[in-house]
Amino acid sequence: MGAPATTAPPPSSPAAGGPVFNKLTVPGDRAPNLALGKEEQAAIDGACKKLCKDPACTCDATRPMEQYMLLRQLKPIKSSERSYGWNVLQRTDKGWITLVDAEMLPGGDEVTRPHDACGLRGPDPLPEGLGLVGVKLPDLNLDGRPDLLFECRSGHRHDVHYCLSDGEYCRTLAMRLTLDGELRHDVDLEFRDGWFLPTARVDRWDEFKGNIRVEGVDTPDPAPGR
């Protein structure tokens, strides 16, 4: 389910050697967590059959909203541990759809797959601050409609994910990533005028060479040369 699963450590302070999470600055309040109705439950059940083939897998919606649901897949590993992952469902005029990632193959063909997020292993329930966190509905592409933005946190990574209301795709920005004990990314992100402005302290793969325009935005870079 998405990123390789990693065992989630108990929450602890950075001073104690625990996970360090970077700063994401996006205007707006956290998204409401609404009650599930029959239509929403039917969408969860239908999507779960397609997305989660393991007979032991169960699904629920940890963040049902008016326009979106974050479908949680939960699989037992052993008595004290579970495997977690999330997919994004969006309400459209044709019903609920599963949002995807798109990848261009060398020959020019486009391949899509369900957007998998926040994959990790840990106890049930997860400690606060790990897994899916920080769900918001800001207007990222400045078209007057709410888009979806959320963060994923585990012991070795911190990502931000966003999905635009006028499309079927989601995108991921890595803020912090440690592999084999080496810090590969260490980035804060500020959102301003349709752009993500990174402050990169470590960027081993050169992913943050400039500010990042949200697709469909035509405003000028608010901080050129930053």
C-alpha positions in Angstrom: 0.0 0.0 0.0 1.9 3.0 -1.2 5.2 3.7 0.5 7.1 0.8 2.1 5.6 0.0 5.5 7.7 0.9 8.4 7.2 0.2 12.1 5.9 3.3 13.9 7.9 4.1 17.1 6.1 5.5 20.1 5.9 9.3 20.0 8.9 11.1 21.7 10.5 14.5 21.6 13.3 15.3 19.1 15.5 15.9 22.1 15.0 12.3 23.2 16.0 11.1 19.8 12.5 10.6 18.5 11.0 11.4 15.1 11.4 15.0 13.9 8.6 16.5 11.8 9.1 19.5 9.6 6.9 22.6 9.3 4.1 23.0 6.8 2.5 26.4 6.7 -0.9 26.5 4.8 -3.7 28.9 5.7 -7.0 27.5 6.9 -8.5 25.4 9.6 -8.5 21.6 9.8 -11.2 19.9 7.8 -14.4 18.8 9.5 -14.8 15.2 10.4 -18.4 14.4 9.4 -20.7 11.5 10.2 -21.0 8.7 7.7 -24.3 8.2 5.9 -25.5 5.2 3.8 -24.1 6.7 0.6 -20.7 7.2 2.1 -20.6 3.7 3.7 -21.6 2.1 0.3 -18.7 4.0 -1.3 -16.3 2.7 1.4 -17.5 -0.9 0.9 -17.2 -0.7 -2.9 -13.8 0.9 -2.9 -12.5 -1.5 -0.3 -13.3 -4.6 -2.4 -11.3 -3.1 -5.3 -8.3 -1.7 -3.4 -7.8 -4.2 -0.6 -7.5 -7.8 -1.9 -6.3 -9.4 1.4 -9.3 -11.2 3.0 -8.1 -10.0 6.4 -8.2 -6.3 5.3 -10.9 -4.0 6.6 -11.7 -0.4 5.6 -13.2 2.6 7.1 -13.1 6.4 6.6 -11.1 8.2 9.2 -11.9 11.6 7.8 -15.3 11.8 6.0 -15.8 15.3 4.6 -18.4 16.7 2.2 -16.2 16.5 -0.9 -13.7 13.8 0.2 -13.1 10.7 2.2 -9.8 9.3 3.3 -10.3 5.5 3.1 -8.2 3.7 5.7 -7.0 0.1 5.0 -6.2 -1.9 8.1 -4.6 -5.3 8.0 -3.6 -7.4 11.0 0.1 -8.5 11.0 0.2 -10.0 14.5 -1.6 -9.6 17.7 0.0 -6.3 18.6 0.7 -4.8 15.2 -1.3 -3.6 12.2 -0.5 -2.4 8.6 -2.1 0.9 7.7 -2.6 2.8 4.5 -5.0 5.4 3.1 -6.6 6.1 -0.3 -8.5 9.3 -1.3 -12.2 9.2 -2.4 -13.8 12.2 -4.0 -17.5 13.0 -4.5 -18.4 13.8 -8.1 -21.7 14.3 -9.9 -21.3 10.6 -10.9 -20.7 9.4 -7.4 -17.5 8.7 -5.4 -14.3 8.0 -7.3 -10.8 6.9 -6.2 -8.2 9.5 -6.9 -5.0 8.3 -8.6 -1.3 9.0 -9.3 -0.2 9.4 -12.9 3.1 8.3 -14.4 4.4 8.8 -17.9 6.2 5.7 -19.4 9.2 6.1 -21.6 7.1 5.5 -24.7 4.7 8.3 -23.8 1.9 6.2 -22.4 0.3 7.3 -19.1 -0.2 4.8 -16.3 -2.5 5.6 -13.4 -2.8 3.8 -10.0 -4.7 4.6 -6.8 -3.1 7.2 -4.7 -1.7 5.3 -1.7 -0.6 7.3 1.3 0.7 7.0 4.8 1.7 3.4 4.6 3.2 2.2 7.9 3.0 -0.5 10.6 2.1 0.1 14.2 -0.2 -0.6 17.1 -4.0 -0.1 17.0 -4.7 2.6 17.6 -1.6 4.5 16.2 0.0 6.9 18.6 -1.1 10.5 18.1 0.9 12.3 15.4 1.7 9.3 13.3 0.0 8.1 10.1 -2.6 10.4 8.6 -2.5 13.9 10.2 -3.2 17.6 9.5 -6.2 17.3 7.1 -7.2 20.7 5.6 -9.4 22.0 2.7 -7.5 25.0 1.4 -8.0 26.5 -2.1 -4.7 25.6 -3.5 -5.2 26.4 -7.2 -7.1 29.6 -6.4 -10.3 28.7 -8.3 -12.6 29.4 -5.3 -13.2 25.7 -4.5 -11.7 23.7 -1.6 -9.0 21.2 -2.4 -7.7 18.4 -0.2 -4.3 18.6 1.7 -3.0 16.2 4.3 0.2 15.1 5.9 1.6 11.6 6.4 4.1 10.9 9.3 6.1 7.9 10.3 9.3 7.3 12.1 11.4 7.9 9.0 9.4 10.2 6.7 7.1 13.2 6.6 5.1 13.9 3.4 2.5 16.3 2.3 -0.2 15.2 -0.2 -2.6 17.4 -2.1 -5.5 16.6 -4.5 -7.3 19.3 -6.6 -11.1 19.5 -6.8 -11.1 19.8 -10.6 -9.0 16.7 -11.2 -8.6 13.0 -10.5 -5.0 13.1 -9.5 -3.0 13.6 -6.2 0.6 14.7 -5.7 3.1 14.2 -3.0 5.9 16.4 -1.7 8.5 14.8 0.6 9.4 17.0 3.5 11.6 14.6 5.5 13.0 11.3 4.6 15.6 9.0 6.2 16.9 5.9 4.4 19.4 3.5 5.9 20.2 6.0 8.6 20.9 8.9 6.2 18.9 12.0 6.0 17.8 12.5 2.4 15.3 15.3 2.7 14.9 18.0 5.3 12.4 20.7 4.0 9.9 23.1 5.4 7.0 24.2 3.1 5.1 27.4 3.1 2.0 27.9 0.8 1.5 31.3 -0.7 -0.6 32.5 -3.7 -0.8 29.1 -5.4 2.8 28.2 -4.8 4.7 26.0 -2.3 7.8 27.7 -1.1 10.4 25.2 0.2 13.1 25.9 2.7 15.5 23.0 2.1 18.3 22.2 4.5 19.0 18.8 3.0 18.0 17.8 -0.5 20.0 14.8 -1.7 18.0 14.2 -4.8 17.7 17.9 -5.9 13.9 17.9 -5.9 13.6 21.4 -4.5 15.6 23.7 -6.9 12.9 26.4 -6.9 9.4 27.2 -5.8 6.6 24.8 -6.8 3.6 26.0 -8.7 0.3 24.3 -8.1 -1.1 23.0 -11.4 -3.5 25.5 -13.0 -2.2 28.5 -11.2 -1.2 31.5 -13.3 0.0 33.8 -10.5 3.6 34.9 -10.6 6.1 33.3 -8.3 5.6 35.2 -5.0 9.3 34.7 -3.9 11.5 34.4 -7.0 15.1 33.5 -6.3 14.2 32.1 -2.9 
